[in-house]
């Protein structure tokens, strides 16, 4: 991780909050996809998509090797996602639960 001075860290915290607000300002999935495409490189977006696919499979209790076979995502990344799903900041779990509550959820 980069070494940063306190002033830079404060600016970064403000920018993270502003970025979260930008996502909240999107009104549709398509708007959110457009923001993601503008914010990330194709490889970064692919990595995010891969992690989200892994989260959904982990939530279904599918074994790591089977997830790897279905997605091509490395077992190391799957393990990392699993750790955050269980002991992270709660974002994955909250998103999963909210999606499950949506009436149009499969």
PDB file as gemmi writes it, atoms N, CA and C in Angstrom:
CRYST1    1.000    1.000    1.000  90.00  90.00  90.00 P 1                      
ATOM      1  N   UNK A   1       0.837  -1.173   0.000  1.00  0.00           N  
ATOM      2  CA  UNK A   1       0.000   0.000   0.000  1.00  0.00           C  
ATOM      3  C   UNK A   1       0.886   1.241   0.000  1.00  0.00           C  
ATOM      4  N   UNK A   2       0.427   2.267  -0.664  1.00  0.00           N  
ATOM      5  CA  UNK A   2       1.191   3.503  -0.759  1.00  0.00           C  
ATOM      6  C   UNK A   2       1.279   4.199   0.595  1.00  0.00           C  
ATOM      7  N   UNK A   3       2.413   4.852   0.832  1.00  0.00           N  
ATOM      8  CA  UNK A   3       2.570   5.691   2.022  1.00  0.00           C  
ATOM      9  C   UNK A   3       1.906   7.030   1.730  1.00  0.00           C  
ATOM     10  N   UNK A   4       1.051   7.480   2.616  1.00  0.00           N  
ATOM     11  CA  UNK A   4       0.356   8.741   2.377  1.00  0.00           C  
ATOM     12  C   UNK A   4       0.399   9.599   3.626  1.00  0.00           C  
ATOM     13  N   UNK A   5       0.410  10.898   3.410  1.00  0.00           N  
ATOM     14  CA  UNK A   5       0.377  11.808   4.544  1.00  0.00           C  
ATOM     15  C   UNK A   5      -1.068  11.951   5.024  1.00  0.00           C  
ATOM     16  N   UNK A   6      -1.265  12.446   6.247  1.00  0.00           N  
ATOM     17  CA  UNK A   6      -2.623  12.561   6.813  1.00  0.00           C  
ATOM     18  C   UNK A   6      -3.572  13.394   5.956  1.00  0.00           C  
ATOM     19  N   UNK A   7      -3.075  14.451   5.345  1.00  0.00           N  
ATOM     20  CA  UNK A   7      -3.921  15.285   4.503  1.00  0.00           C  
ATOM     21  C   UNK A   7      -4.416  14.493   3.290  1.00  0.00           C  
ATOM     22  N   UNK A   8      -3.523  13.696   2.714  1.00  0.00           N  
ATOM     23  CA  UNK A   8      -3.890  12.864   1.570  1.00  0.00           C  
ATOM     24  C   UNK A   8      -4.921  11.808   2.002  1.00  0.00           C  
ATOM     25  N   UNK A   9      -4.735  11.219   3.166  1.00  0.00           N  
ATOM     26  CA  UNK A   9      -5.669  10.212   3.681  1.00  0.00           C  
ATOM     27  C   UNK A   9      -7.054  10.814   3.885  1.00  0.00           C  
ATOM     28  N   UNK A  10      -7.116  12.026   4.402  1.00  0.00           N  
ATOM     29  CA  UNK A  10      -8.402  12.698   4.606  1.00  0.00           C  
ATOM     30  C   UNK A  10      -9.089  12.942   3.257  1.00  0.00           C  
ATOM     31  N   UNK A  11      -8.332  13.379   2.279  1.00  0.00           N  
ATOM     32  CA  UNK A  11      -8.888  13.602   0.943  1.00  0.00           C  
ATOM     33  C   UNK A  11      -9.380  12.286   0.342  1.00  0.00           C  
ATOM     34  N   UNK A  12      -8.646  11.198   0.577  1.00  0.00           N  
ATOM     35  CA  UNK A  12      -9.052   9.891   0.075  1.00  0.00           C  
ATOM     36  C   UNK A  12     -10.354   9.421   0.711  1.00  0.00           C  
ATOM     37  N   UNK A  13     -10.499   9.642   2.020  1.00  0.00           N  
ATOM     38  CA  UNK A  13     -11.748   9.269   2.700  1.00  0.00           C  
ATOM     39  C   UNK A  13     -12.919  10.030   2.099  1.00  0.00           C  
ATOM     40  N   UNK A  14     -12.722  11.313   1.856  1.00  0.00           N  
ATOM     41  CA  UNK A  14     -13.775  12.132   1.247  1.00  0.00           C  
ATOM     42  C   UNK A  14     -14.100  11.642  -0.159  1.00  0.00           C  
ATOM     43  N   UNK A  15     -13.081  11.271  -0.914  1.00  0.00           N  
ATOM     44  CA  UNK A  15     -13.295  10.779  -2.273  1.00  0.00           C  
ATOM     45  C   UNK A  15     -14.028   9.438  -2.267  1.00  0.00           C  
ATOM     46  N   UNK A  16     -13.711   8.550  -1.302  1.00  0.00           N  
ATOM     47  CA  UNK A  16     -14.432   7.275  -1.189  1.00  0.00           C  
ATOM     48  C   UNK A  16     -15.898   7.520  -0.890  1.00  0.00           C  
ATOM     49  N   UNK A  17     -16.177   8.462  -0.024  1.00  0.00           N  
ATOM     50  CA  UNK A  17     -17.573   8.803   0.284  1.00  0.00           C  
ATOM     51  C   UNK A  17     -18.262   9.368  -0.942  1.00  0.00           C  
ATOM     52  N   UNK A  18     -17.586  10.217  -1.670  1.00  0.00           N  
ATOM     53  CA  UNK A  18     -18.147  10.803  -2.885  1.00  0.00           C  
ATOM     54  C   UNK A  18     -18.412   9.727  -3.932  1.00  0.00           C  
ATOM     55  N   UNK A  19     -17.521   8.756  -4.047  1.00  0.00           N  
ATOM     56  CA  UNK A  19     -17.709   7.661  -4.986  1.00  0.00           C  
ATOM     57  C   UNK A  19     -18.936   6.830  -4.601  1.00  0.00           C  
ATOM     58  N   UNK A  20     -19.080   6.557  -3.326  1.00  0.00           N  
ATOM     59  CA  UNK A  20     -20.267   5.817  -2.863  1.00  0.00           C  
ATOM     60  C   UNK A  20     -21.532   6.606  -3.199  1.00  0.00           C  
ATOM     61  N   UNK A  21     -21.499   7.905  -3.027  1.00  0.00           N  
ATOM     62  CA  UNK A  21     -22.646   8.753  -3.368  1.00  0.00           C  
ATOM     63  C   UNK A  21     -22.930   8.688  -4.871  1.00  0.00           C  
ATOM     64  N   UNK A  22     -21.889   8.624  -5.684  1.00  0.00           N  
ATOM     65  CA  UNK A  22     -22.080   8.528  -7.130  1.00  0.00           C  
ATOM     66  C   UNK A  22     -22.829   7.237  -7.484  1.00  0.00           C  
ATOM     67  N   UNK A  23     -22.468   6.130  -6.830  1.00  0.00           N  
ATOM     68  CA  UNK A  23     -23.189   4.879  -7.071  1.00  0.00           C  
ATOM     69  C   UNK A  23     -24.636   4.982  -6.616  1.00  0.00           C  
ATOM     70  N   UNK A  24     -24.846   5.596  -5.479  1.00  0.00           N  
ATOM     71  CA  UNK A  24     -26.212   5.762  -4.984  1.00  0.00           C  
ATOM     72  C   UNK A  24     -27.055   6.662  -5.882  1.00  0.00           C  
ATOM     73  N   UNK A  25     -26.413   7.553  -6.611  1.00  0.00           N  
ATOM     74  CA  UNK A  25     -27.134   8.468  -7.502  1.00  0.00           C  
ATOM     75  C   UNK A  25     -27.631   7.768  -8.766  1.00  0.00           C  
ATOM     76  N   UNK A  26     -27.077   6.612  -9.081  1.00  0.00           N  
ATOM     77  CA  UNK A  26     -27.526   5.883 -10.265  1.00  0.00           C  
ATOM     78  C   UNK A  26     -28.923   5.336  -9.997  1.00  0.00           C  
ATOM     79  N   UNK A  27     -29.810   5.471 -10.963  1.00  0.00           N  
ATOM     80  CA  UNK A  27     -31.207   5.074 -10.771  1.00  0.00           C  
ATOM     81  C   UNK A  27     -31.551   3.724 -11.378  1.00  0.00           C  
ATOM     82  N   UNK A  28     -30.737   3.240 -12.289  1.00  0.00           N  
ATOM     83  CA  UNK A  28     -31.016   1.948 -12.925  1.00  0.00           C  
ATOM     84  C   UNK A  28     -29.737   1.121 -12.974  1.00  0.00           C  
ATOM     85  N   UNK A  29     -29.930  -0.164 -13.222  1.00  0.00           N  
ATOM     86  CA  UNK A  29     -28.766  -1.040 -13.379  1.00  0.00           C  
ATOM     87  C   UNK A  29     -27.924  -0.595 -14.566  1.00  0.00           C  
ATOM     88  N   UNK A  30     -28.573  -0.164 -15.642  1.00  0.00           N  
ATOM     89  CA  UNK A  30     -27.817   0.288 -16.821  1.00  0.00           C  
ATOM     90  C   UNK A  30     -26.971   1.523 -16.486  1.00  0.00           C  
ATOM     91  N   UNK A  31     -27.508   2.454 -15.714  1.00  0.00           N  
ATOM     92  CA  UNK A  31     -26.729   3.626 -15.298  1.00  0.00           C  
ATOM     93  C   UNK A  31     -25.530   3.200 -14.456  1.00  0.00           C  
ATOM     94  N   UNK A  32     -25.748   2.243 -13.582  1.00  0.00           N  
ATOM     95  CA  UNK A  32     -24.656   1.749 -12.743  1.00  0.00           C  
ATOM     96  C   UNK A  32     -23.597   1.055 -13.601  1.00  0.00           C  
ATOM     97  N   UNK A  33     -24.044   0.269 -14.583  1.00  0.00           N  
ATOM     98  CA  UNK A  33     -23.085  -0.377 -15.501  1.00  0.00           C  
ATOM     99  C   UNK A  33     -22.263   0.672 -16.248  1.00  0.00           C  
ATOM    100  N   UNK A  34     -22.906   1.760 -16.683  1.00  0.00           N  
ATOM    101  CA  UNK A  34     -22.187   2.820 -17.392  1.00  0.00           C  
ATOM    102  C   UNK A  34     -21.132   3.452 -16.489  1.00  0.00           C  
ATOM    103  N   UNK A  35     -21.488   3.700 -15.237  1.00  0.00           N  
ATOM    104  CA  UNK A  35     -20.529   4.271 -14.295  1.00  0.00           C  
ATOM    105  C   UNK A  35     -19.367   3.310 -14.076  1.00  0.00           C  
ATOM    106  N   UNK A  36     -19.671   2.032 -13.889  1.00  0.00           N  
ATOM    107  CA  UNK A  36     -18.602   1.047 -13.709  1.00  0.00           C  
ATOM    108  C   UNK A  36     -17.680   0.992 -14.921  1.00  0.00           C  
ATOM    109  N   UNK A  37     -18.255   1.041 -16.121  1.00  0.00           N  
ATOM    110  CA  UNK A  37     -17.423   0.999 -17.335  1.00  0.00           C  
ATOM    111  C   UNK A  37     -16.532   2.234 -17.434  1.00  0.00           C  
ATOM    112  N   UNK A  38     -17.038   3.394 -16.995  1.00  0.00           N  
ATOM    113  CA  UNK A  38     -16.232   4.614 -17.023  1.00  0.00           C  
ATOM    114  C   UNK A  38     -15.141   4.602 -15.951  1.00  0.00           C  
ATOM    115  N   UNK A  39     -15.435   4.004 -14.812  1.00  0.00           N  
ATOM    116  CA  UNK A  39     -14.502   4.013 -13.683  1.00  0.00           C  
ATOM    117  C   UNK A  39     -13.385   2.986 -13.790  1.00  0.00           C  
ATOM    118  N   UNK A  40     -13.644   1.892 -14.480  1.00  0.00           N  
ATOM    119  CA  UNK A  40     -12.702   0.777 -14.452  1.00  0.00           C  
ATOM    120  C   UNK A  40     -12.177   0.446 -15.835  1.00  0.00           C  
ATOM    121  N   UNK A  41     -11.037  -0.212 -15.843  1.00  0.00           N  
ATOM    122  CA  UNK A  41     -10.538  -0.786 -17.079  1.00  0.00           C  
ATOM    123  C   UNK A  41     -11.331  -2.066 -17.332  1.00  0.00           C  
ATOM    124  N   UNK A  42     -11.309  -2.582 -18.553  1.00  0.00           N  
ATOM    125  CA  UNK A  42     -11.998  -3.858 -18.793  1.00  0.00           C  
ATOM    126  C   UNK A  42     -11.521  -4.977 -17.850  1.00  0.00           C  
ATOM    127  N   UNK A  43     -10.235  -5.032 -17.567  1.00  0.00           N  
ATOM    128  CA  UNK A  43      -9.706  -6.074 -16.673  1.00  0.00           C  
ATOM    129  C   UNK A  43     -10.198  -5.877 -15.237  1.00  0.00           C  
ATOM    130  N   UNK A  44     -10.248  -4.632 -14.779  1.00  0.00           N  
ATOM    131  CA  UNK A  44     -10.747  -4.365 -13.430  1.00  0.00           C  
ATOM    132  C   UNK A  44     -12.224  -4.739 -13.309  1.00  0.00           C  
ATOM    133  N   UNK A  45     -12.994  -4.388 -14.322  1.00  0.00           N  
ATOM    134  CA  UNK A  45     -14.416  -4.716 -14.299  1.00  0.00           C  
ATOM    135  C   UNK A  45     -14.609  -6.230 -14.332  1.00  0.00           C  
ATOM    136  N   UNK A  46     -13.816  -6.925 -15.139  1.00  0.00           N  
ATOM    137  CA  UNK A  46     -13.902  -8.384 -15.192  1.00  0.00           C  
ATOM    138  C   UNK A  46     -13.590  -8.994 -13.823  1.00  0.00           C  
ATOM    139  N   UNK A  47     -12.600  -8.452 -13.125  1.00  0.00           N  
ATOM    140  CA  UNK A  47     -12.252  -8.953 -11.792  1.00  0.00           C  
ATOM    141  C   UNK A  47     -13.411  -8.747 -10.815  1.00  0.00           C  
ATOM    142  N   UNK A  48     -14.064  -7.599 -10.885  1.00  0.00           N  
ATOM    143  CA  UNK A  48     -15.216  -7.339 -10.021  1.00  0.00           C  
ATOM    144  C   UNK A  48     -16.357  -8.305 -10.329  1.00  0.00           C  
ATOM    145  N   UNK A  49     -16.617  -8.509 -11.603  1.00  0.00           N  
ATOM    146  CA  UNK A  49     -17.686  -9.421 -12.028  1.00  0.00           C  
ATOM    147  C   UNK A  49     -17.358 -10.842 -11.561  1.00  0.00           C  
ATOM    148  N   UNK A  50     -16.109 -11.262 -11.736  1.00  0.00           N  
ATOM    149  CA  UNK A  50     -15.700 -12.595 -11.286  1.00  0.00           C  
ATOM    150  C   UNK A  50     -15.958 -12.761  -9.792  1.00  0.00           C  
ATOM    151  N   UNK A  51     -15.596 -11.775  -8.991  1.00  0.00           N  
ATOM    152  CA  UNK A  51     -15.796 -11.862  -7.543  1.00  0.00           C  
ATOM    153  C   UNK A  51     -17.276 -11.972  -7.207  1.00  0.00           C  
ATOM    154  N   UNK A  52     -18.105 -11.200  -7.903  1.00  0.00           N  
ATOM    155  CA  UNK A  52     -19.539 -11.246  -7.610  1.00  0.00           C  
ATOM    156  C   UNK A  52     -20.120 -12.616  -7.993  1.00  0.00           C  
ATOM    157  N   UNK A  53     -19.687 -13.177  -9.116  1.00  0.00           N  
ATOM    158  CA  UNK A  53     -20.135 -14.523  -9.484  1.00  0.00           C  
ATOM    159  C   UNK A  53     -19.740 -15.526  -8.407  1.00  0.00           C  
ATOM    160  N   UNK A  54     -18.525 -15.405  -7.894  1.00  0.00           N  
ATOM    161  CA  UNK A  54     -18.046 -16.300  -6.849  1.00  0.00           C  
ATOM    162  C   UNK A  54     -18.900 -16.161  -5.588  1.00  0.00           C  
ATOM    163  N   UNK A  55     -19.222 -14.943  -5.211  1.00  0.00           N  
ATOM    164  CA  UNK A  55     -20.043 -14.705  -4.015  1.00  0.00           C  
ATOM    165  C   UNK A  55     -21.358 -15.462  -4.127  1.00  0.00           C  
ATOM    166  N   UNK A  56     -21.999 -15.362  -5.272  1.00  0.00           N  
ATOM    167  CA  UNK A  56     -23.293 -16.024  -5.451  1.00  0.00           C  
ATOM    168  C   UNK A  56     -23.156 -17.546  -5.343  1.00  0.00           C  
ATOM    169  N   UNK A  57     -22.104 -18.112  -5.911  1.00  0.00           N  
ATOM    170  CA  UNK A  57     -21.892 -19.556  -5.797  1.00  0.00           C  
ATOM    171  C   UNK A  57     -21.555 -19.975  -4.366  1.00  0.00           C  
ATOM    172  N   UNK A  58     -20.718 -19.187  -3.692  1.00  0.00           N  
ATOM    173  CA  UNK A  58     -20.394 -19.494  -2.296  1.00  0.00           C  
ATOM    174  C   UNK A  58     -21.653 -19.467  -1.432  1.00  0.00           C  
ATOM    175  N   UNK A  59     -22.513 -18.509  -1.683  1.00  0.00           N  
ATOM    176  CA  UNK A  59     -23.756 -18.400  -0.922  1.00  0.00           C  
ATOM    177  C   UNK A  59     -24.634 -19.634  -1.116  1.00  0.00           C  
ATOM    178  N   UNK A  60     -24.500 -20.288  -2.253  1.00  0.00           N  
ATOM    179  CA  UNK A  60     -25.256 -21.510  -2.535  1.00  0.00           C  
ATOM    180  C   UNK A  60     -24.577 -22.758  -1.961  1.00  0.00           C  
ATOM    181  N   UNK A  61     -23.391 -22.565  -1.354  1.00  0.00           N  
ATOM    182  CA  UNK A  61     -22.677 -23.685  -0.751  1.00  0.00           C  
ATOM    183  C   UNK A  61     -21.901 -24.545  -1.736  1.00  0.00           C  
ATOM    184  N   UNK A  62     -21.632 -24.012  -2.895  1.00  0.00           N  
ATOM    185  CA  UNK A  62     -20.907 -24.775  -3.916  1.00  0.00           C  
ATOM    186  C   UNK A  62     -19.414 -24.822  -3.548  1.00  0.00           C  
ATOM    187  N   UNK A  63     -18.788 -25.996  -3.631  1.00  0.00           N  
ATOM    188  CA  UNK A  63     -17.366 -26.136  -3.272  1.00  0.00           C  
ATOM    189  C   UNK A  63     -16.451 -25.308  -4.181  1.00  0.00           C  
ATOM    190  N   UNK A  64     -15.321 -24.913  -3.630  1.00  0.00           N  
ATOM    191  CA  UNK A  64     -14.366 -24.066  -4.344  1.00  0.00           C  
ATOM    192  C   UNK A  64     -13.992 -24.637  -5.706  1.00  0.00           C  
ATOM    193  N   UNK A  65     -13.661 -25.917  -5.762  1.00  0.00           N  
ATOM    194  CA  UNK A  65     -13.219 -26.524  -7.029  1.00  0.00           C  
ATOM    195  C   UNK A  65     -14.330 -26.487  -8.078  1.00  0.00           C  
ATOM    196  N   UNK A  66     -15.560 -26.659  -7.645  1.00  0.00           N  
ATOM    197  CA  UNK A  66     -16.681 -26.585  -8.580  1.00  0.00           C  
ATOM    198  C   UNK A  66     -16.866 -25.148  -9.063  1.00  0.00           C  
ATOM    199  N   UNK A  67     -16.702 -24.179  -8.157  1.00  0.00           N  
ATOM    200  CA  UNK A  67     -16.791 -22.769  -8.559  1.00  0.00           C  
ATOM    201  C   UNK A  67     -15.708 -22.466  -9.587  1.00  0.00           C  
ATOM    202  N   UNK A  68     -14.504 -22.958  -9.327  1.00  0.00           N  
ATOM    203  CA  UNK A  68     -13.398 -22.760 -10.269  1.00  0.00           C  
ATOM    204  C   UNK A  68     -13.748 -23.356 -11.635  1.00  0.00           C  
ATOM    205  N   UNK A  69     -14.320 -24.562 -11.626  1.00  0.00           N  
ATOM    206  CA  UNK A  69     -14.674 -25.221 -12.888  1.00  0.00           C  
ATOM    207  C   UNK A  69     -15.742 -24.425 -13.643  1.00  0.00           C  
ATOM    208  N   UNK A  70     -16.664 -23.828 -12.920  1.00  0.00           N  
ATOM    209  CA  UNK A  70     -17.756 -23.077 -13.560  1.00  0.00           C  
ATOM    210  C   UNK A  70     -17.321 -21.692 -14.043  1.00  0.00           C  
ATOM    211  N   UNK A  71     -16.364 -21.083 -13.322  1.00  0.00           N  
ATOM    212  CA  UNK A  71     -16.038 -19.675 -13.589  1.00  0.00           C  
ATOM    213  C   UNK A  71     -14.642 -19.442 -14.150  1.00  0.00           C  
ATOM    214  N   UNK A  72     -13.717 -20.340 -13.877  1.00  0.00           N  
ATOM    215  CA  UNK A  72     -12.329 -20.121 -14.250  1.00  0.00           C  
ATOM    216  C   UNK A  72     -11.587 -19.234 -13.265  1.00  0.00           C  
ATOM    217  N   UNK A  73     -12.260 -18.789 -12.221  1.00  0.00           N  
ATOM    218  CA  UNK A  73     -11.632 -17.955 -11.188  1.00  0.00           C  
ATOM    219  C   UNK A  73     -10.722 -18.850 -10.346  1.00  0.00           C  
ATOM    220  N   UNK A  74      -9.541 -18.336 -10.006  1.00  0.00           N  
ATOM    221  CA  UNK A  74      -8.581 -19.142  -9.249  1.00  0.00           C  
ATOM    222  C   UNK A  74      -9.127 -19.500  -7.868  1.00  0.00           C  
ATOM    223  N   UNK A  75      -8.701 -20.661  -7.387  1.00  0.00           N  
ATOM    224  CA  UNK A  75      -9.117 -21.111  -6.061  1.00  0.00           C  
ATOM    225  C   UNK A  75      -8.624 -20.122  -4.995  1.00  0.00           C  
ATOM    226  N   UNK A  76      -7.478 -19.496  -5.227  1.00  0.00           N  
ATOM    227  CA  UNK A  76      -6.963 -18.491  -4.293  1.00  0.00           C  
ATOM    228  C   UNK A  76      -7.925 -17.308  -4.195  1.00  0.00           C  
ATOM    229  N   UNK A  77      -8.400 -16.818  -5.329  1.00  0.00           N  
ATOM    230  CA  UNK A  77      -9.354 -15.710  -5.331  1.00  0.00           C  
ATOM    231  C   UNK A  77     -10.668 -16.143  -4.699  1.00  0.00           C  
ATOM    232  N   UNK A  78     -11.106 -17.348  -4.991  1.00  0.00           N  
ATOM    233  CA  UNK A  78     -12.346 -17.855  -4.393  1.00  0.00           C  
ATOM    234  C   UNK A  78     -12.216 -17.876  -2.872  1.00  0.00           C  
ATOM    235  N   UNK A  79     -11.080 -18.343  -2.384  1.00  0.00           N  
ATOM    236  CA  UNK A  79     -10.845 -18.353  -0.934  1.00  0.00           C  
ATOM    237  C   UNK A  79     -10.846 -16.960  -0.336  1.00  0.00           C  
ATOM    238  N   UNK A  80     -10.254 -16.026  -1.049  1.00  0.00           N  
ATOM    239  CA  UNK A  80     -10.216 -14.638  -0.577  1.00  0.00           C  
ATOM    240  C   UNK A  80     -11.636 -14.064  -0.512  1.00  0.00           C  
ATOM    241  N   UNK A  81     -12.421 -14.311  -1.547  1.00  0.00           N  
ATOM    242  CA  UNK A  81     -13.807 -13.835  -1.563  1.00  0.00           C  
ATOM    243  C   UNK A  81     -14.585 -14.478  -0.418  1.00  0.00           C  
ATOM    244  N   UNK A  82     -14.362 -15.763  -0.192  1.00  0.00           N  
ATOM    245  CA  UNK A  82     -15.053 -16.474   0.896  1.00  0.00           C  
ATOM    246  C   UNK A  82     -14.728 -15.852   2.249  1.00  0.00           C  
ATOM    247  N   UNK A  83     -13.478 -15.494   2.465  1.00  0.00           N  
ATOM    248  CA  UNK A  83     -13.098 -14.850   3.735  1.00  0.00           C  
ATOM    249  C   UNK A  83     -13.838 -13.535   3.910  1.00  0.00           C  
ATOM    250  N   UNK A  84     -13.924 -12.730   2.851  1.00  0.00           N  
ATOM    251  CA  UNK A  84     -14.629 -11.452   2.962  1.00  0.00           C  
ATOM    252  C   UNK A  84     -16.131 -11.652   3.109  1.00  0.00           C  
ATOM    253  N   UNK A  85     -16.660 -12.692   2.488  1.00  0.00           N  
ATOM    254  CA  UNK A  85     -18.080 -12.989   2.634  1.00  0.00           C  
ATOM    255  C   UNK A  85     -18.403 -13.314   4.088  1.00  0.00           C  
ATOM    256  N   UNK A  86     -17.521 -14.039   4.740  1.00  0.00           N  
ATOM    257  CA  UNK A  86     -17.750 -14.441   6.133  1.00  0.00           C  
ATOM    258  C   UNK A  86     -17.278 -13.407   7.150  1.00  0.00           C  
ATOM    259  N   UNK A  87     -16.120 -12.807   6.928  1.00  0.00           N  
ATOM    260  CA  UNK A  87     -15.507 -11.951   7.946  1.00  0.00           C  
ATOM    261  C   UNK A  87     -15.123 -10.576   7.437  1.00  0.00           C  
ATOM    262  N   UNK A  88     -15.709 -10.144   6.344  1.00  0.00           N  
ATOM    263  CA  UNK A  88     -15.357  -8.843   5.781  1.00  0.00           C  
ATOM    264  C   UNK A  88     -16.158  -7.719   6.408  1.00  0.00           C  
ATOM    265  N   UNK A  89     -16.512  -6.768   5.598  1.00  0.00           N  
ATOM    266  CA  UNK A  89     -17.225  -5.583   6.070  1.00  0.00           C  
ATOM    267  C   UNK A  89     -18.739  -5.708   5.975  1.00  0.00           C  
ATOM    268  N   UNK A  90     -19.217  -6.835   5.477  1.00  0.00           N  
ATOM    269  CA  UNK A  90     -20.651  -7.079   5.397  1.00  0.00           C  
ATOM    270  C   UNK A  90     -21.300  -6.658   4.095  1.00  0.00           C  
ATOM    271  N   UNK A  91     -20.532  -6.100   3.187  1.00  0.00           N  
ATOM    272  CA  UNK A  91     -21.101  -5.620   1.935  1.00  0.00           C  
ATOM    273  C   UNK A  91     -21.631  -6.729   1.042  1.00  0.00           C  
ATOM    274  N   UNK A  92     -20.858  -7.796   0.891  1.00  0.00           N  
ATOM    275  CA  UNK A  92     -21.321  -8.916   0.074  1.00  0.00           C  
ATOM    276  C   UNK A  92     -22.628  -9.461   0.627  1.00  0.00           C  
ATOM    277  N   UNK A  93     -22.649  -9.741   1.920  1.00  0.00           N  
ATOM    278  CA  UNK A  93     -23.819 -10.351   2.547  1.00  0.00           C  
ATOM    279  C   UNK A  93     -25.040  -9.438   2.428  1.00  0.00           C  
ATOM    280  N   UNK A  94     -24.851  -8.153   2.679  1.00  0.00           N  
ATOM    281  CA  UNK A  94     -25.957  -7.198   2.593  1.00  0.00           C  
ATOM    282  C   UNK A  94     -26.515  -7.148   1.171  1.00  0.00           C  
ATOM    283  N   UNK A  95     -25.634  -7.098   0.182  1.00  0.00           N  
ATOM    284  CA  UNK A  95     -26.090  -7.064  -1.207  1.00  0.00           C  
ATOM    285  C   UNK A  95     -26.850  -8.334  -1.555  1.00  0.00           C  
ATOM    286  N   UNK A  96     -26.334  -9.497  -1.146  1.00  0.00           N  
ATOM    287  CA  UNK A  96     -27.026 -10.763  -1.413  1.00  0.00           C  
ATOM    288  C   UNK A  96     -28.417 -10.766  -0.797  1.00  0.00           C  
ATOM    289  N   UNK A  97     -28.506 -10.378   0.451  1.00  0.00           N  
ATOM    290  CA  UNK A  97     -29.793 -10.406   1.147  1.00  0.00           C  
ATOM    291  C   UNK A  97     -30.794  -9.444   0.514  1.00  0.00           C  
ATOM    292  N   UNK A  98     -30.340  -8.272   0.119  1.00  0.00           N  
ATOM    293  CA  UNK A  98     -31.251  -7.306  -0.498  1.00  0.00           C  
ATOM    294  C   UNK A  98     -31.713  -7.780  -1.871  1.00  0.00           C  
ATOM    295  N   UNK A  99     -30.825  -8.390  -2.617  1.00  0.00           N  
ATOM    296  CA  UNK A  99     -31.214  -8.911  -3.931  1.00  0.00           C  
ATOM    297  C   UNK A  99     -32.240 -10.031  -3.771  1.00  0.00           C  
ATOM    298  N   UNK A 100     -32.035 -10.891  -2.772  1.00  0.00           N  
ATOM    299  CA  UNK A 100     -32.971 -11.989  -2.536  1.00  0.00           C  
ATOM    300  C   UNK A 100     -34.369 -11.479  -2.188  1.00  0.00           C  
ATOM    301  N   UNK A 101     -34.460 -10.319  -1.566  1.00  0.00           N  
ATOM    302  CA  UNK A 101     -35.752  -9.753  -1.159  1.00  0.00           C  
ATOM    303  C   UNK A 101     -36.489  -9.074  -2.293  1.00  0.00           C  
ATOM    304  N   UNK A 102     -35.799  -8.785  -3.392  1.00  0.00           N  
ATOM    305  CA  UNK A 102     -36.435  -8.116  -4.525  1.00  0.00           C  
ATOM    306  C   UNK A 102     -37.496  -9.036  -5.132  1.00  0.00           C  
ATOM    307  N   UNK A 103     -38.654  -8.487  -5.476  1.00  0.00           N  
ATOM    308  CA  UNK A 103     -39.727  -9.317  -6.026  1.00  0.00           C  
ATOM    309  C   UNK A 103     -39.374  -9.999  -7.338  1.00  0.00           C  
ATOM    310  N   UNK A 104     -38.509  -9.395  -8.155  1.00  0.00           N  
ATOM    311  CA  UNK A 104     -38.173  -9.979  -9.455  1.00  0.00           C  
ATOM    312  C   UNK A 104     -36.953 -10.891  -9.397  1.00  0.00           C  
ATOM    313  N   UNK A 105     -36.500 -11.225  -8.176  1.00  0.00           N  
ATOM    314  CA  UNK A 105     -35.341 -12.111  -8.002  1.00  0.00           C  
ATOM    315  C   UNK A 105     -35.711 -13.515  -8.438  1.00  0.00           C  
ATOM    316  N   UNK A 106     -34.806 -14.182  -9.193  1.00  0.00           N  
ATOM    317  CA  UNK A 106     -35.075 -15.556  -9.652  1.00  0.00           C  
ATOM    318  C   UNK A 106     -35.190 -16.494  -8.481  1.00  0.00           C  
TER     319      UNK A 106                                                      
END                                                                             
